[in-house]
Amino acid sequence: MFLMITIGYVARRTVFNISTLRGLNQFVYILAVPALFFNASSHVSIRELLNFPALGAFVIAMLITGLLTVFGCHFMFAVQGAEKLTLRGLNGVFANYAYMGISLTFGILGDQSHAATISIVLTSNLFIVDGGQLLLESFRQKSIGLIQMLSVLDRSLLRNPIFVATALGVFYRRMSLSLIR
C-alpha cells in the first residue's frame, strides 16, 4: 500500500500534471470504484450489508465526531453561523474511506471486508453527502421543500455512480440467486 502511495506521489511530480489529474479522478469516481463496488456487492448478501449494530456504531461515532468538531470550532475558533459550522462539522467527519479506505480494507482484510466497507461508504454517503447538502440548502433557503429535497437526493444519490453500481450489484446477486433456484 505504501509503495502505491509513493508511486502515486512520484507520478504526480513527474508524469501527471494538473490537467490530467481531473481526468484520472473522474475515471476512478465514474468507472473504477463503481466497477469494484458492483463486483463486491454482487458477492455479498443484503444481510451482510445491513449489519445494523456495526452501522449504528459508525453513525454514532460520526455524529459524536461531527458535534465535537462543531462545538470546538464554535467555542475555540469563534466560528459563527449555522452554515459555516455545518461545513466545519462535515469537514470533521468526512474521511477518505471511498478511495483510501476501500483499497486499504480490501487489500489488508480481503473479501470478508467487502460488506462492511460498502455499508460504511453508502451510509456515510447518505448521512454526510446527502444530509450535509440538505442541511446547507435548508440554511441557505431558510427552509427546504419536498421538491428541493428530492432534487438534492437525485443529484447526490441517484446519480452517484458508486451508489448505483452497488445497487445494481445487489440486484444482480438477487436475480442470480433467483435464477439458480
ZIQUIDA-V737931 format. One line per field, one symbol per residue. burial: 1 if it has 16 or more other ideal C-beta (glycine too) atoms within 10 Angstrom, else 0. Layout:
burial: ???
//
This chain:
burial: 0000000000000000000000000000000011011101110100001000001001100100010011001000000000001111110110001100111010000000111111111111101111111111111000010000000100011001111011101100100000000
//
